[in-house]
Structures are given as C-alpha cells and as structure tokens.
Amino acid sequence: MRHRNAGYKLGRNTSHRRALLRSLVTSIILMDRIETTITKCKAAQPLVEKMITLGKRGTVHARRQALAYLMTPESVDRLFSVVAARYGDRNGGYTRITRSYIRKGDAAEMAYIELLGAEQELDAKREKRDAARTKKREEIAKQMEEQNAAEAAEAPAAEAETKAEE
C-alpha cells in the first residue's frame, strides 16, 4: 500500500533528486520546453507551477525565494519578466505534458513538458534554426561546387604533365 507516500523518488537520494528537479525547472523556465521521461515531467510540473506563481507575485521576497531554488540568475530574470507576464490572468495550469515516444535503450517513456502560451516563441526559434540550417547547406553546396570546379580544372593539367613525363 502507498498510503501517505506522496512524491517521486526517481531512484535517487535526496540531494541528487533535489538537484535534478532544480535543474529541470530552471531549464523549463529558460527554454519553455524540454524533453525528459514522463516520471520526471510529473515530478517537475508542480515545482514549475510554484515558480510561476512566485513570478506572478512579483515581490522582492518572491524573487529571493525563486533565486534560492533556481540555478541561474538569468532564469529568475526571465521568470519575472517574460514568463509571469504571460500568465497574469490565469490561475494555475501553466504547463502541459505531451507523451512522445519510448526510448530505445531502456524503454523509458519520454515526454515533453512545456509552458502553455509559448508556441509563438518556440515557432520563432524553430524558424530561425531552420534558416540557419538552410544557409549552412547552401554554403556547403557552394564549397563543393567550387572544389569540383577546381579539380576539373586541375585534371587536364595533370594529364598533360604525365604525358610530358612519359
């Protein structure tokens, strides 16, 4: 029976579990969306919601509480300026867990945990990443063409040298 056994132990000791959850919450606030196992998502969700509630409070005390939990000052700044402003009129339910696939190595069920309302920012990041990839592919194709043209120009000269040596 699991009476009065709340929370997830995640197969770790207390300090390791606390560090893991702090890191997950910090990453979620910084990146709006992360992929991890379903159990870690469920363990991190209430902590993310609590941090967003602190951000909505907006007081100096709330900022200090967030600083005590989150790993980086940048995450605290983003929490209070960007993330909390997004949920000004919403009472809870700031995150979504979406199951994705089963990991091949250990058959762990993977999932995305993301902040609601961050779709525009995630789409902008995706478009920027796609544009950078396209640009890099074009540069590589251009280099390959130049290299092939240089090799084609060198080939007749090399043939003439070999004939002259014979």
C-alpha positions in Angstrom: 0.0 0.0 0.0 1.2 3.5 -0.8 -0.6 5.4 2.0 1.0 8.7 2.7 3.8 8.2 0.2 3.5 11.3 -1.9 6.1 12.4 -4.4 8.5 10.7 -6.7 11.9 9.3 -5.5 13.2 8.9 -9.1 15.7 6.3 -8.0 18.0 8.9 -6.4 19.0 10.0 -3.0 17.6 13.3 -1.6 20.4 15.6 -2.7 20.6 14.2 -6.2 16.8 14.3 -6.6 16.7 17.9 -5.4 19.5 18.9 -7.8 17.8 17.1 -10.7 14.5 18.8 -10.1 16.1 22.2 -9.7 17.9 21.7 -13.0 14.7 20.6 -14.8 12.7 23.6 -13.5 15.5 26.0 -14.5 15.6 24.5 -18.0 11.9 24.7 -18.4 11.8 28.3 -17.5 14.7 29.2 -19.8 13.7 27.2 -22.8 9.9 26.9 -22.5 10.0 23.2 -23.5 12.2 20.2 -22.6 12.1 16.5 -23.3 12.6 14.0 -20.5 11.0 10.9 -19.0 7.3 11.0 -18.1 8.0 10.5 -14.4 10.5 13.4 -14.3 7.9 15.6 -16.1 5.3 14.7 -13.5 7.7 15.4 -10.6 8.8 18.7 -12.0 5.3 20.0 -13.0 4.2 21.2 -9.5 7.5 22.9 -8.9 7.3 24.8 -12.2 3.8 25.9 -11.3 5.0 27.1 -7.9 7.9 29.1 -9.5 5.4 30.8 -12.0 3.2 31.7 -9.0 6.2 33.3 -7.3 6.9 35.2 -10.5 3.3 36.4 -10.7 3.6 37.7 -7.1 6.4 39.9 -8.2 7.6 40.9 -4.8 11.3 41.1 -3.6 10.6 38.2 -1.2 9.2 36.1 -4.1 12.3 36.9 -6.2 14.6 35.8 -3.4 12.6 32.6 -2.9 13.0 31.9 -6.7 16.7 32.7 -6.5 17.1 30.2 -3.7 15.6 27.5 -5.9 16.5 28.2 -9.5 20.1 27.6 -10.7 20.8 30.8 -12.6 20.0 34.5 -12.2 19.1 34.6 -15.9 16.3 32.1 -15.2 14.9 34.3 -12.4 15.0 37.4 -14.6 13.2 35.5 -17.4 10.7 34.1 -14.9 9.7 37.5 -13.5 9.8 39.5 -16.8 8.6 37.1 -19.5 7.0 34.0 -18.1 5.0 35.5 -15.3 3.7 38.3 -17.5 2.3 35.6 -19.9 0.1 34.2 -17.2 -1.2 37.3 -15.5 -4.9 36.4 -15.6 -4.6 32.6 -15.4 -5.0 30.7 -12.1 -2.8 27.7 -12.4 -2.4 25.1 -15.2 0.7 26.8 -16.7 2.3 23.6 -18.1 1.4 20.7 -20.5 2.9 17.2 -20.6 2.8 15.6 -24.0 4.0 12.0 -24.4 6.3 11.5 -27.3 7.9 8.0 -27.7 9.5 5.1 -25.9 13.3 5.4 -25.6 15.1 2.6 -27.3 17.9 1.9 -24.8 15.8 1.4 -21.6 12.2 1.5 -22.8 11.6 4.7 -20.8 8.5 6.6 -21.8 9.6 10.0 -23.0 7.5 13.2 -22.9 7.7 16.9 -23.5 6.9 19.3 -20.7 6.2 22.8 -22.0 4.8 26.1 -20.8 1.5 27.0 -22.3 1.4 30.1 -24.5 5.0 29.7 -25.6 4.1 28.5 -29.1 5.0 31.7 -30.8 8.4 31.8 -29.2 9.0 28.1 -30.0 7.9 28.6 -33.6 10.3 31.6 -33.9 13.2 29.5 -32.6 12.3 26.7 -34.9 12.2 29.0 -38.0 15.5 30.6 -37.0 17.1 27.2 -36.6 15.7 26.1 -40.0 17.0 29.2 -41.7 20.5 28.7 -40.2 20.5 25.0 -41.4 19.4 26.1 -44.9 22.1 28.7 -45.1 24.7 26.2 -43.9 23.6 23.7 -46.5 23.8 26.3 -49.3 27.4 27.3 -48.2 28.5 23.6 -48.2 26.9 23.1 -51.6 28.7 26.2 -52.9 32.1 25.0 -51.5 31.6 21.5 -53.1 30.9 23.1 -56.5 34.0 25.3 -56.2 36.0 22.3 -55.2 34.7 20.2 -58.0 35.4 23.0 -60.5 39.0 23.4 -59.2 39.5 19.6 -59.5 38.1 19.6 -63.0 40.5 22.5 -64.0 43.5 20.7 -62.5 42.7 17.4 -64.2 43.8 18.4 -67.8 46.9 20.0 -66.4 47.8 16.8 -64.5 47.2 14.7 -67.6 49.5 16.9 -69.7 52.2 16.6 -67.0 52.0 12.8 -67.0 52.2 12.7 -70.8 55.2 15.0 -70.8 57.0 12.8 -68.3 56.4 9.7 -70.4 
